[in-house]
Amino acid sequence: MSKPIFSRVLLKLSGEILANKDGFGIDSDKVKYLAEEIKTIHDIGINIGLIIGAGNIFRGMQAAAGGMDRVTGDYLGMLATIMNAIALQDALEKFGCQTRTLSAINVTQIAEPYIRRRAIRHMEKKRIVIIAGGTGNPFFTTDSAAALRATELNSEIVLKGTKVDGVFDKDPMKFTDAIKYDKITYSDVIKNDLRVMDMTAITLCKENNIPIRVFDIKNRGHLLDIIMGSNIGTIITN
């Protein structure tokens, strides 16, 4: 068997992936599926940092557009990421994976506080580190949190698992003639305003030379294939 090309990764998952058929809440079957996929790379010794969004439960920006204070909305979104993190932790542990949930906001009954050295130590002990609560600050998305934590934890790549198979020149869910990129630079993502991740996250990865691979997490086996070197989805680099 060939060897994996990465040893430490930051996996960023969209919260929408956990949603039920109505687009909301936490679907237990989808949580179980994600846990199975993550276990495949954990079993071969990959250090995993995991961040999941909250789009299936709450979006701070949408709440702000409806009249809620933006800071209040963002904190509610952080709490929602903790709900998703605990649900995924439960599923992973049912599959025998050792995990730790670390949160940027204090919820000590269910998660450890996020401390960089502690997170690295958990990884060294082969535990899956689930990072919740975003950055702990309003006005920053979980994409930004993923880029920040990837930098702090010395991750070799950010793997963004979404509902579409890569980066396109326009929304493939709306336009049938959307063109997929196999490879694109950070600068082109910024210049063309491609909404694959927010600009803060893209810029942070660019400055620290951390590649981003965007792929469809719903395709079983793709996560492991990427770890083993397959060119799936879109790679964003310098």
Beta strands, then each sheet from edge to edge (+ up, - down):
strand 1: 8-13
strand 2: 47-52
strand 3: 99-103
strand 4: 112-113
strand 5: 128-132
strand 6: 157-162
strand 7: 167-168
strand 8: 180-181
strand 9: 183-185
strand 10: 212-216
strand 11: 234-237
sheet 1: 4+ 3+ 5+ 2+ 1+ 6+ 10+ 11- 9-
sheet 2: 7+ 8-
end
